[in-house]
Structure formats: C-alpha cells, structure tokens
C-alpha cells in the first residue's frame, strides 16, 4: 500500500534539486549528490505500462473525481473576495491526472489492450466515498423522515472526517516538503497557510463528539446540544479567513517562480490531489463553514415534533448564523484594508477621504472603458475607484488609480440598453470592434463635479452587468443615507469609526448583495 510519505518521496525525487532530503526505508536521511537539477521518472513500471496499454474508453472510466457524500442542499462556495464575475472557490480542472512526466509525443494513438489489474493501490483514493447512512446499516424500522434525518447527520459526520483528512494532507504533502526543500521560506509559508494547523484539532473534537453519539443501531438521537456547545470554537475561523485575502495574493505571486510552480504542478498531477490545486485545499475550511447552516436547516426539517432537538437545533442555527456573520464582517474589513494598501495614487487629488473611510467592498472585478482598455474597478463602501493592475517587486500586485475616483454619494448611474450606444461617438469603434451593437454597458458620472468626465464601462456579460448595477445602486443609496444622517447630526462627525455599524457582507455567494439593505 502506498502512503502519504511515498507520494512526497516521489515528488522530492522528481524535483531532483541539489541537497534534497530523501528518506530510505530505514528512515535515515540521504543527501542527493547530483550537482545539477535533474527531473527523474520513478513511477512504477507496472503503473506506467498500465497507463500506456489501457484503452481510451477505459481511461475515461478511471477519471478521478472530487465527489463527496451527496449533499443535502446545493451550496454556493464561500468566497472572501466578492467579484461580479462568478468564480468557484473550489476550481476543478477537467483533465486527467498524468501519472508520470514523459517526453514522448501523444500524436500517435496507442493500440487498444486489455485492462490489467492493479497490483498496488493508493492510500489516497481517487474517488471520495459516496456511502450514505442507509448503506451502513443492515436493517431498520425507521420512518422516511427519520431516515432522512439520519442521512443528514451522517453527512455532517463524514464531512468532518473528509475535511480532517484534507487538512492533514495539506500539511504533510504541501507545507512540510516545501519547508524542507526550501521552496519557500518559513515566513512565506506561514502567510499562505495561516492558522490552518489549528483547525485540525478543532474539527477532530467535533468528529469525536458526533461518533460518540451513534448508538448500537448506528443511529443518532439528540445532536443539537453537541453542536450548540461546539459552535463557539468556530471563532477561530475569523483569524484564518481574514488572512486568506493576503495569502491568495502571495501564493499567486510565488507561482511565477519556477521551483514553486514545478512543485505545485507535480502535487496536482498526483493521485492524492483529486485534481484540486493548493488553493482549493486551503479554501476548504471556509466552504465547510457556510455548509453548517444548510445542514442544520435540513436536520430541523426532518426533526419530528416532541423530539429533544426541536428546541436546541433552532438555538444552534442562530448561533452558527451569528458566527458566519461575524466572519463575514471581519473578512470584509480585512479585504478592504488589503486592497486599499495596494492602490497606487499618481495625483494627490485622487486620495479621496471616502476611500480611507470605507470599511468594506461591495464588489470588484474587470470592466472595459470606452477605449476598450481593461480596468480593475473597486466599489468600496463610499467610493468607486478605477485602476490598472500592475506588479511591484516588493509589494507584488498593485493597482494604479486610473482617472479620478468618485464618491458614491455623488454618483449618477445610467444603464445603457444594448445597441443604444452604437450611434454615439463615445463608444464608436471601441466596444463594438466594427459591429453596430454594443452590449452590457453602463455609465457612471459625478454630480456637481464638472471636471470629472463620465465613465462608460462595459461588463463581460449581462449577468455581470446586472450585478454591477445592483451593487452600485445599493452603494449610492447607502452613501446618500449616511451623508444625510451626518448632516443632520453634527456630533456624529466625532464618533469613533470603530463604533459605527459595519454592514455584513455575504461570502457564500457573489449575488447575495440585496440582504444588506434589509438589515
């Protein structure tokens, strides 16, 4: 049986770096005496031959899968960066994982051959076990509603087990080898991985509690008190999630280094990765966090009257909603601060006080201006800022402020119907590329500021356009309300900003922006 160390050992061999640490079977360390970096192919001969001789249709059937236990309800992934363009947090690459590095060409198709049985199996299965609770019991006399309840509780338990496995895998396969091979410094790894290591015992504790609840017939009676008692531990997610904004930026920056890119590629093509890249693993805890309310709602639906959980599950549900809301708020603040630090001003007049006073971002993403130039636009709480992305040797990715930022309270928003702008000189030949129709455009301008020309912007598609317009309308209304309240209460100008209400941002969906106005 292969184990985690075996896969790490393969990656270390294949990297072939000078002074790489290689462990023999006795656990002793050897020093690679190779003077030049060499990429080695050490895949098992049997596994290599099997991959070459396997028919195409059988290879497809061996396609790795990321399938977990069947979810009870569809959930949007938790995203700390709310962008108008919907981007899944757990990105899956729709290609087969290569079993070895080879310089042979794939131009000539291989002749079909019978499928050979594997002599060895990986301890990291390529497919997640999709077993349900009903598969674990031989017989029962439960009602359909109670069966559904047991299935949800079982999914909760299995989800904890799988998360623990993934977090341990990240530590063993990514963090430790990169530290030993000096691929990144300890400080850089600390920034990228954050407090992930502290989350493992937290979830091990919940898993142990849930498993102890299962009776002799493998059923769980009362689960509400256990969750109600454990949920406060999730406050640890505030630190982890707040760190992820900067962690993602640093990881993207380090990927430009060949050694980092090579190591991550070797890990991702190995069977244990299940086609997930490093960031997908690092984002799993946040995805898990927003699933707790969904699971509890399903348990609540399946809990019959007079059941002991009838009172405790609603309390636990309120508790987890409060925790997720607090994580959303703190992560929104951290995200806003991170991008504010990355703004590069070219004129002092661009430093609007509204930018520094903003406490969160409504959204940000790519738009085109009327010249067809790609801009990265930030819609802060109190101002909209158009920027051009760039790179700085010391700071990494930065955003050069383009033109004059606009205070949200002074913005006029105009939605441009598709095709209407084709006759205007502002858009002619820029958005259209010679075509008569212009799509997905809108215009923002400033009231009372004649020196600031209107900004005509184009989204990638109609969905993105509607998200931008929705966020802008909300930002304008709230900014004007804030201005009106400030003008009516002079004393409010001296209030500590830290004591002001911080609007909650939903991290579970790119589109859940309307909820803020109702609070």
Buried (B, 14 or more C-beta within 10 A) or exposed (E): EBEBEBBBBBBBBBBBBEEBBEEEEEEEEEEBEEEEEEEBEEBBEEBBEBBBBBBEEEEEEBEBBBEBBEBBEEBBBBBBBBBBBBEEBBEBEEEBBBBBEEEEEEEEEEEEEEBEEEEEEBEBEBEBEEEBBEEEEEEBEBEEEBBBBBBBBBBBBBBBBBBBEBBBBBBBBBBEBBBEBEBBEEEBBBBBBBBBEEBBEBBBEBBEBBEEBBEEEEBBEEBBBBBBBBBEBBEBBBBBBBBBBBBBBBBEBBBEEEBBEBBBBBBBBBBBBBBBBBBBBBBBBBBBBBBBBBBBBBBBBBBEEEBEBEEBBBBBBBBBEEBBBBBBBBBBBBBBBBBBEBBBBEEEEBEBEBBEBBBBBBBBBBBBBBEEEEBBBBBBBBBBBBBBEEEEEEEBBBBBBBBBBBBBBBBEBEBBEEBEBBEEEBBBEBBBEEEEEBBBBBBBBBEEEEEBEBBBBBBBEEBBBBBBBBBBBBBBEBBBEBBEEBEEEEEEEEEEEEEEEBBBBBBBBBBEBEEBEEE
